[in-house]
Amino acid sequence: MDFRDVFIGKRSFKTLIASAIEVYSRETNGALLGRNTTMNIDGVKKKVLSIKDVYPIQTEKRKRSEVSHGNIAAFERFLRAMRSLKTNIVGGFHSHPHPYEGNVLSRSDVEFIRDEIKVMSKIGQKKIEGGWLEILISIRRKNYKRPGMSKWYMCSYVKKIRCKVRTQKRVGYDIIVSAYWVYPKKIKKKKTQYGVKEAAVYVPWIIE
């Protein structure tokens, strides 16, 4: 398995952040579109999975600690559309609103991804059978005592990216973006067990 680190393009990064803030009290989720490539990162050529686009799924059933397909027929239409458009789905994304589960994938997350792989394989998206990339957006609302202007900034945080966004004079969001490969580890009693490995996340430092 090629556990590549992940480069998230400007537009995709903004969409991930905005989708998590939009439904803050519940989980957001959607699909990742991308391809393997080589990029110059911090002066070094590096093999990465480049996320070219993200697609928040509009018909989901959302809760604070869970998200599921609210309309299976709509989800399958989306998958078939991606296949017809010859677009590679490389994985998915979802959020963990504070205080749910922190910055790691939960057992239920991995089980959900396992089921997604099965559905996508039947529809024709078979490349994800060898490994699925899940981007996790951990988000916490912040209330500021002193008013300030709307702004945002980000910084590296071990393998993750930390981003703080102030959306109102006294309201903002503290967000940590991380990425995990979920891959077939072994088959036991005719069932595939999956392992999880964290990947480093890179984004452009100048996002206008």
Backbone as CSV, one residue per row, in Angstrom:
resi,resn,N_x,N_y,N_z,CA_x,CA_y,CA_z,C_x,C_y,C_z
1,MET,0.841,-1.186,0.000,0.000,0.000,0.000,0.882,1.244,0.000
2,ASP,0.545,2.214,-0.854,1.306,3.452,-0.981,0.678,4.515,-0.068
3,PHE,1.191,4.627,1.160,0.629,5.573,2.132,1.194,6.975,1.880
4,ARG,0.696,7.629,0.855,1.206,8.946,0.518,0.672,10.011,1.476
5,ASP,1.489,11.058,1.687,0.985,12.216,2.393,0.023,12.962,1.468
6,VAL,-0.652,13.966,2.000,-1.785,14.567,1.299,-1.574,16.063,1.100
7,PHE,-1.799,16.521,-0.132,-1.767,17.951,-0.437,-3.187,18.385,-0.792
8,ILE,-3.696,19.380,-0.060,-5.065,19.871,-0.286,-4.990,21.219,-0.979
9,GLY,-5.571,21.308,-2.168,-5.557,22.553,-2.919,-6.354,23.660,-2.247
10,LYS,-6.147,24.905,-2.703,-6.759,26.079,-2.073,-8.285,25.980,-2.006
11,ARG,-8.900,25.740,-3.146,-10.361,25.706,-3.192,-10.907,24.575,-2.346
12,SER,-10.264,23.415,-2.411,-10.723,22.264,-1.636,-10.606,22.524,-0.140
13,PHE,-9.509,23.155,0.273,-9.312,23.442,1.694,-10.404,24.386,2.204
14,LYS,-10.709,25.420,1.430,-11.759,26.356,1.829,-13.118,25.658,1.946
15,THR,-13.394,24.760,1.002,-14.672,24.048,1.022,-14.779,23.158,2.254
16,LEU,-13.704,22.469,2.617,-13.702,21.625,3.815,-14.012,22.452,5.062
17,ILE,-13.327,23.590,5.203,-13.513,24.434,6.378,-14.936,24.984,6.434
18,ALA,-15.408,25.507,5.292,-16.746,26.118,5.258,-17.841,25.097,5.521
19,SER,-17.687,23.878,5.001,-18.727,22.862,5.190,-18.825,22.432,6.651
20,ALA,-17.684,22.392,7.360,-17.700,22.026,8.782,-18.332,23.128,9.625
21,ILE,-18.056,24.393,9.283,-18.638,25.510,10.027,-20.144,25.604,9.767
22,GLU,-20.547,25.370,8.522,-21.962,25.508,8.149,-22.881,24.668,9.029
23,VAL,-22.496,23.419,9.279,-23.359,22.508,10.050,-22.723,22.206,11.406
24,TYR,-22.115,23.213,12.024,-21.249,23.008,13.181,-21.799,22.046,14.227
25,SER,-23.043,22.160,14.597,-23.569,21.319,15.669,-23.810,19.882,15.225
26,ARG,-23.608,19.599,13.939,-23.737,18.244,13.390,-22.508,17.925,12.548
27,GLU,-22.426,16.699,12.054,-21.283,16.320,11.226,-21.521,16.666,9.764
28,THR,-20.475,17.171,9.117,-20.494,17.293,7.667,-19.818,16.061,7.077
29,ASN,-20.044,15.789,5.811,-19.303,14.717,5.145,-19.432,14.848,3.640
30,GLY,-18.585,14.104,2.942,-18.622,14.152,1.486,-17.496,13.342,0.887
31,ALA,-17.274,13.527,-0.411,-16.290,12.740,-1.161,-15.070,13.580,-1.511
32,LEU,-13.928,12.912,-1.628,-12.674,13.533,-2.048,-12.335,13.080,-3.462
33,LEU,-11.942,14.025,-4.296,-11.536,13.722,-5.661,-10.078,14.139,-5.824
34,GLY,-9.260,13.266,-6.384,-7.847,13.611,-6.508,-7.057,12.589,-7.279
35,ARG,-5.724,12.771,-7.269,-4.842,11.861,-8.000,-3.453,11.885,-7.375
36,ASN,-2.695,10.826,-7.639,-1.304,10.768,-7.207,-0.451,11.653,-8.106
37,THR,0.492,12.366,-7.491,1.382,13.227,-8.269,2.647,13.483,-7.459
38,THR,3.581,14.212,-8.048,4.804,14.633,-7.358,4.802,16.152,-7.268
39,MET,5.053,16.693,-6.066,5.032,18.142,-5.859,6.258,18.583,-5.090
40,ASN,6.609,19.855,-5.270,7.709,20.446,-4.521,7.147,21.022,-3.226
41,ILE,7.467,20.380,-2.116,6.956,20.811,-0.809,8.127,21.127,0.106
42,ASP,8.187,22.374,0.558,9.288,22.832,1.419,10.647,22.563,0.773
43,GLY,10.710,22.754,-0.554,11.968,22.604,-1.276,12.351,21.175,-1.592
44,VAL,11.450,20.233,-1.313,11.746,18.811,-1.562,10.657,18.221,-2.456
45,LYS,11.072,17.472,-3.499,10.095,16.788,-4.337,9.516,15.615,-3.563
46,LYS,8.203,15.558,-3.509,7.548,14.562,-2.674,6.361,13.954,-3.400
47,LYS,6.231,12.630,-3.311,5.066,11.951,-3.872,3.887,12.146,-2.919
48,VAL,2.805,12.704,-3.436,1.643,12.987,-2.595,0.362,12.588,-3.321
49,LEU,-0.699,12.488,-2.543,-2.042,12.419,-3.116,-2.577,13.840,-3.103
50,SER,-2.831,14.393,-4.274,-3.296,15.765,-4.395,-4.821,15.795,-4.458
51,ILE,-5.441,16.474,-3.494,-6.900,16.606,-3.475,-7.278,17.785,-4.362
52,LYS,-7.923,17.481,-5.487,-8.278,18.495,-6.470,-9.648,19.116,-6.201
53,ASP,-10.527,18.348,-5.583,-11.874,18.859,-5.340,-12.524,18.059,-4.218
54,VAL,-13.476,18.655,-3.555,-14.257,17.957,-2.537,-15.730,18.193,-2.838
55,TYR,-16.547,17.207,-2.508,-17.972,17.299,-2.819,-18.781,17.009,-1.557
56,PRO,-19.271,18.049,-0.863,-20.147,17.801,0.287,-21.447,17.157,-0.187
57,ILE,-21.821,16.035,0.402,-23.034,15.327,-0.017,-24.249,16.003,0.628
58,GLN,-25.198,16.400,-0.206,-26.263,17.299,0.225,-27.438,16.608,0.917
59,THR,-27.613,15.305,0.694,-28.831,14.637,1.167,-28.604,13.775,2.408
60,GLU,-27.545,14.074,3.171,-27.210,13.233,4.314,-28.099,13.494,5.533
61,LYS,-28.176,12.480,6.384,-28.871,12.587,7.663,-27.810,12.856,8.725
62,ARG,-27.836,14.031,9.331,-26.740,14.482,10.176,-27.139,14.566,11.653
63,LYS,-26.214,14.116,12.522,-26.363,14.261,13.961,-25.050,14.788,14.507
64,ARG,-25.025,15.097,15.812,-23.787,15.630,16.397,-22.646,14.625,16.322
65,SER,-22.920,13.348,16.521,-21.847,12.352,16.558,-22.028,11.259,15.507
66,GLU,-22.792,11.570,14.457,-23.046,10.539,13.453,-23.574,11.181,12.182
67,VAL,-23.213,10.608,11.056,-23.779,11.019,9.776,-24.019,9.767,8.949
68,SER,-25.139,9.728,8.234,-25.464,8.557,7.415,-26.153,9.030,6.144
69,HIS,-26.303,8.117,5.184,-26.929,8.472,3.925,-28.439,8.583,4.110
70,GLY,-28.944,9.816,4.022,-30.367,10.022,4.179,-31.162,9.559,2.974
71,ASN,-30.487,9.479,1.824,-31.146,9.080,0.585,-30.183,8.203,-0.210
72,ILE,-30.317,6.897,-0.076,-29.403,5.964,-0.737,-29.450,6.110,-2.248
73,ALA,-30.652,6.304,-2.803,-30.783,6.450,-4.249,-30.006,7.667,-4.747
74,ALA,-30.071,8.767,-3.989,-29.341,9.977,-4.371,-27.837,9.744,-4.291
75,PHE,-27.391,9.045,-3.258,-25.967,8.739,-3.105,-25.473,7.890,-4.268
76,GLU,-26.234,6.904,-4.664,-25.828,6.046,-5.775,-25.853,6.811,-7.099
77,ARG,-26.779,7.768,-7.254,-26.777,8.609,-8.451,-25.495,9.419,-8.529
78,PHE,-25.065,9.936,-7.371,-23.809,10.678,-7.309,-22.630,9.802,-7.731
79,LEU,-22.563,8.583,-7.202,-21.467,7.678,-7.545,-21.447,7.357,-9.034
80,ARG,-22.614,7.105,-9.598,-22.692,6.785,-11.031,-22.312,8.001,-11.878
81,ALA,-22.679,9.194,-11.405,-22.300,10.415,-12.126,-20.787,10.581,-12.132
82,MET,-20.144,10.346,-11.002,-18.686,10.444,-10.924,-18.017,9.429,-11.851
83,ARG,-18.579,8.224,-11.902,-18.033,7.197,-12.783,-18.175,7.616,-14.243
84,SER,-19.348,8.129,-14.614,-19.581,8.550,-16.001,-18.685,9.720,-16.390
85,LEU,-18.395,10.599,-15.417,-17.530,11.746,-15.667,-16.051,11.381,-15.585
86,LYS,-15.783,10.087,-15.373,-14.406,9.570,-15.272,-13.602,10.322,-14.201
87,THR,-14.253,10.511,-13.061,-13.640,11.194,-11.927,-13.327,10.185,-10.829
88,ASN,-12.095,10.216,-10.346,-11.672,9.247,-9.334,-11.999,9.721,-7.923
89,ILE,-12.832,8.966,-7.233,-13.059,9.205,-5.812,-11.941,8.499,-5.051
90,VAL,-11.218,9.252,-4.224,-10.079,8.667,-3.503,-10.391,8.468,-2.022
91,GLY,-11.548,8.938,-1.588,-11.909,8.777,-0.185,-13.022,9.728,0.195
92,GLY,-13.050,10.101,1.464,-14.116,10.967,1.945,-13.634,11.880,3.058
93,PHE,-14.540,12.704,3.559,-14.221,13.578,4.688,-15.437,13.680,5.593
94,HIS,-15.191,13.993,6.852,-16.278,14.297,7.777,-15.721,15.107,8.940
95,SER,-16.617,15.654,9.742,-16.185,16.478,10.868,-16.539,15.819,12.199
96,HIS,-15.802,16.227,13.228,-16.100,15.864,14.611,-16.317,17.158,15.385
97,PRO,-17.570,17.597,15.561,-17.819,18.777,16.396,-17.420,18.482,17.841
98,HIS,-16.801,19.451,18.491,-16.399,19.285,19.895,-17.622,18.922,20.754
99,PRO,-17.486,17.972,21.699,-16.269,17.283,22.120,-16.138,15.863,21.563
100,TYR,-16.811,15.549,20.450,-16.902,14.179,19.970,-15.590,13.634,19.415
101,GLU,-15.017,12.630,20.042,-13.942,11.771,19.544,-12.592,12.436,19.271
102,GLY,-12.481,13.745,19.358,-11.175,14.364,19.169,-10.645,14.291,17.755
103,ASN,-9.310,14.075,17.632,-8.633,14.157,16.339,-8.279,12.803,15.739
104,VAL,-8.996,11.765,16.086,-8.709,10.427,15.539,-10.005,9.809,15.027
105,LEU,-9.861,8.848,14.108,-11.028,8.138,13.607,-11.552,7.193,14.684
106,SER,-12.845,7.173,14.863,-13.459,6.262,15.815,-13.692,4.897,15.155
107,ARG,-14.046,3.926,15.956,-14.361,2.601,15.416,-15.549,2.673,14.467
108,SER,-16.552,3.480,14.813,-17.719,3.607,13.939,-17.349,4.302,12.629
109,ASP,-16.370,5.214,12.673,-15.884,5.846,11.438,-15.332,4.798,10.484
110,VAL,-14.493,3.910,11.013,-13.865,2.866,10.181,-14.926,1.911,9.644
111,GLU,-15.911,1.590,10.460,-16.989,0.705,10.002,-17.797,1.367,8.889
112,PHE,-18.046,2.659,9.006,-18.771,3.399,7.973,-17.974,3.399,6.664
113,ILE,-16.660,3.619,6.770,-15.790,3.621,5.585,-15.772,2.240,4.936
114,ARG,-15.723,1.200,5.733,-15.772,-0.167,5.200,-17.019,-0.365,4.346
115,ASP,-18.155,0.095,4.850,-19.401,-0.043,4.100,-19.388,0.815,2.833
116,GLU,-18.767,2.006,2.920,-18.663,2.871,1.747,-17.853,2.197,0.637
117,ILE,-16.778,1.564,1.015,-15.927,0.871,0.042,-16.722,-0.210,-0.687
118,LYS,-17.539,-0.934,0.051,-18.353,-1.992,-0.555,-19.340,-1.411,-1.568
119,VAL,-20.022,-0.343,-1.170,-21.015,0.274,-2.062,-20.348,0.836,-3.306
120,MET,-19.238,1.550,-3.125,-18.565,2.172,-4.259,-17.983,1.141,-5.212
121,SER,-17.527,0.034,-4.669,-16.979,-1.032,-5.520,-18.065,-1.605,-6.417
122,LYS,-19.264,-1.772,-5.884,-20.375,-2.299,-6.675,-20.777,-1.340,-7.790
123,ILE,-20.656,-0.029,-7.523,-21.036,0.980,-8.505,-19.972,1.132,-9.594
124,GLY,-18.745,0.717,-9.299,-17.684,0.816,-10.296,-16.479,1.628,-9.862
125,GLN,-16.512,2.208,-8.655,-15.371,2.956,-8.124,-14.487,1.975,-7.349
126,LYS,-13.669,1.220,-8.073,-12.936,0.115,-7.455,-11.542,0.488,-6.953
127,LYS,-11.024,1.653,-7.338,-9.664,2.000,-6.939,-9.526,2.162,-5.425
128,ILE,-10.626,2.484,-4.759,-10.536,2.699,-3.313,-10.469,1.376,-2.536
129,GLU,-10.599,0.245,-3.216,-10.521,-1.041,-2.512,-9.157,-1.245,-1.858
130,GLY,-8.102,-0.705,-2.484,-6.753,-0.892,-1.942,-6.402,0.071,-0.830
131,GLY,-7.174,1.133,-0.657,-6.897,2.116,0.381,-7.773,3.344,0.227
132,TRP,-8.331,3.788,1.309,-9.279,4.909,1.334,-8.682,6.027,2.167
133,LEU,-8.706,7.257,1.656,-8.220,8.385,2.431,-9.397,9.111,3.081
134,GLU,-9.337,9.271,4.387,-10.384,10.007,5.107,-9.783,11.261,5.730
135,ILE,-10.328,12.411,5.378,-9.928,13.663,6.002,-10.891,13.961,7.147
136,LEU,-10.326,14.215,8.305,-11.113,14.479,9.512,-10.960,15.944,9.901
137,ILE,-12.093,16.604,10.120,-12.097,18.016,10.500,-12.633,18.111,11.930
138,SER,-11.742,18.281,12.889,-12.158,18.437,14.286,-12.402,19.924,14.538
139,ILE,-13.582,20.267,15.015,-13.960,21.677,15.098,-14.569,22.022,16.449
140,ARG,-14.119,23.164,16.982,-14.610,23.648,18.280,-14.972,25.134,18.143
141,ARG,-16.157,25.493,18.586,-16.568,26.897,18.573,-15.875,27.655,19.698
142,LYS,-15.455,28.891,19.405,-14.807,29.741,20.399,-15.605,31.029,20.563
143,ASN,-15.815,31.437,21.813,-16.458,32.715,22.113,-15.410,33.650,22.704
144,TYR,-15.215,34.804,22.066,-14.187,35.749,22.480,-14.773,36.827,23.397
145,LYS,-14.020,37.202,24.425,-14.466,38.250,25.327,-14.365,39.616,24.666
146,ARG,-13.311,39.788,23.858,-13.125,41.071,23.191,-13.554,40.963,21.723
147,PRO,-14.263,41.946,21.217,-14.676,41.905,19.810,-13.490,42.084,18.874
148,GLY,-13.607,41.496,17.689,-12.540,41.611,16.702,-13.103,41.486,15.307
149,MET,-12.258,41.724,14.315,-12.674,41.653,12.923,-12.675,40.206,12.438
150,SER,-13.476,39.919,11.414,-13.489,38.588,10.799,-12.138,38.339,10.141
151,LYS,-11.516,37.206,10.471,-10.204,36.885,9.911,-9.921,35.419,10.146
152,TRP,-8.800,34.939,9.586,-8.410,33.562,9.831,-6.918,33.390,9.600
153,TYR,-6.359,32.351,10.206,-4.958,32.001,9.968,-4.782,30.512,10.222
154,MET,-3.658,29.974,9.787,-3.413,28.544,9.994,-1.941,28.299,10.267
155,CYS,-1.653,27.103,10.822,-0.280,26.731,11.142,-0.159,25.211,11.133
156,SER,1.081,24.724,11.049,1.314,23.282,11.112,1.104,22.810,12.545
157,TYR,0.626,21.565,12.675,0.321,21.022,13.991,0.642,19.526,13.931
158,VAL,1.940,19.201,14.147,2.463,17.847,13.943,2.174,17.466,12.482
159,LYS,1.428,16.400,12.191,1.103,16.044,10.812,-0.152,16.751,10.323
160,LYS,-0.767,17.490,11.203,-2.062,18.099,10.929,-1.904,19.576,10.555
161,ILE,-3.023,20.188,10.150,-3.087,21.628,9.938,-4.103,22.198,10.916
162,ARG,-3.694,23.243,11.613,-4.609,23.913,12.537,-5.031,25.247,11.929
163,CYS,-6.305,25.528,12.001,-6.863,26.717,11.363,-7.835,27.383,12.330
164,LYS,-7.684,28.693,12.515,-8.613,29.438,13.371,-9.334,30.466,12.517
165,VAL,-10.661,30.436,12.588,-11.489,31.307,11.759,-12.428,32.097,12.654
166,ARG,-12.333,33.436,12.606,-13.281,34.281,13.338,-14.346,34.727,12.337
167,THR,-15.595,34.350,12.596,-16.676,34.619,11.654,-17.551,35.799,12.076
168,GLN,-17.521,36.134,13.361,-18.254,37.281,13.890,-17.355,37.996,14.895
169,LYS,-17.804,39.132,15.411,-16.963,39.912,16.318,-16.519,39.112,17.529
170,ARG,-17.427,38.249,18.054,-17.106,37.496,19.259,-17.199,35.982,19.074
171,VAL,-17.293,35.531,17.826,-17.455,34.093,17.562,-16.419,33.624,16.541
172,GLY,-15.822,32.482,16.809,-14.870,31.898,15.878,-14.837,30.388,16.034
173,TYR,-13.961,29.743,15.256,-13.864,28.283,15.277,-12.400,27.867,15.240
174,ASP,-12.065,26.937,16.104,-10.729,26.342,16.150,-10.827,24.980,15.462
175,ILE,-10.079,24.796,14.378,-10.246,23.625,13.520,-8.902,22.917,13.320
176,ILE,-8.924,21.597,13.443,-7.735,20.785,13.149,-8.088,19.812,12.029
177,VAL,-7.307,19.863,10.952,-7.531,19.005,9.790,-6.467,17.910,9.770
178,SER,-6.903,16.664,9.780,-5.976,15.531,9.733,-6.427,14.549,8.660
179,ALA,-5.535,13.635,8.288,-5.843,12.683,7.211,-5.381,11.285,7.604
180,TYR,-6.198,10.283,7.253,-5.901,8.895,7.630,-6.171,7.959,6.456
181,TRP,-5.235,7.066,6.233,-5.465,5.979,5.281,-6.169,4.834,6.006
182,VAL,-7.246,4.364,5.423,-7.947,3.178,5.924,-7.756,2.108,4.860
183,TYR,-7.112,1.006,5.235,-6.668,0.036,4.233,-6.954,-1.398,4.686
184,PRO,-7.139,-2.313,3.721,-7.375,-3.723,4.086,-6.118,-4.318,4.713
185,LYS,-6.265,-4.788,5.947,-5.120,-5.296,6.695,-5.020,-6.808,6.611
186,LYS,-6.142,-7.500,6.855,-6.164,-8.959,6.758,-7.600,-9.440,6.651
187,ILE,-7.740,-10.653,6.195,-9.064,-11.266,6.086,-9.192,-12.331,7.166
188,LYS,-10.215,-12.207,7.993,-10.441,-13.147,9.080,-11.884,-13.613,9.029
189,LYS,-12.055,-14.915,8.912,-13.394,-15.509,8.808,-14.185,-14.887,7.662
190,LYS,-13.497,-14.749,6.529,-14.071,-14.211,5.289,-14.496,-12.751,5.395
191,LYS,-14.047,-12.065,6.451,-14.324,-10.635,6.594,-13.012,-9.861,6.580
192,THR,-13.007,-8.736,5.864,-11.804,-7.923,5.766,-11.693,-7.001,6.970
193,GLN,-10.538,-7.049,7.633,-10.266,-6.130,8.728,-9.402,-4.991,8.204
194,TYR,-9.662,-3.789,8.680,-8.978,-2.617,8.151,-8.046,-1.996,9.182
195,GLY,-6.907,-1.529,8.698,-5.962,-0.791,9.528,-6.086,0.695,9.241
196,VAL,-5.511,1.526,10.121,-5.558,2.982,9.977,-4.151,3.544,10.144
197,LYS,-3.737,4.399,9.208,-2.416,5.025,9.285,-2.546,6.507,8.966
198,GLU,-1.999,7.348,9.838,-2.107,8.788,9.613,-1.127,9.261,8.550
199,ALA,-1.581,10.205,7.730,-0.743,10.840,6.717,-0.546,12.303,7.084
200,ALA,0.562,12.886,6.659,0.786,14.314,6.882,-0.045,15.122,5.896
201,VAL,-0.536,16.274,6.354,-1.367,17.142,5.523,-0.584,18.406,5.156
202,TYR,-0.611,18.752,3.869,0.014,19.986,3.390,-1.038,20.829,2.679
203,VAL,-0.945,22.134,2.826,-1.822,23.064,2.105,-0.962,24.232,1.632
204,PRO,-1.427,24.995,0.624,-0.694,26.211,0.224,-0.729,27.217,1.389
205,TRP,0.387,27.841,1.688,0.418,28.779,2.813,-0.174,30.124,2.452
206,ILE,-0.298,30.400,1.151,-0.945,31.638,0.733,-2.269,31.257,0.069
207,ILE,-3.372,31.521,0.739,-4.693,31.205,0.212,-5.489,32.500,0.143
208,GLU,-5.728,32.954,-1.065,-6.433,34.224,-1.258,-7.887,33.971,-1.630
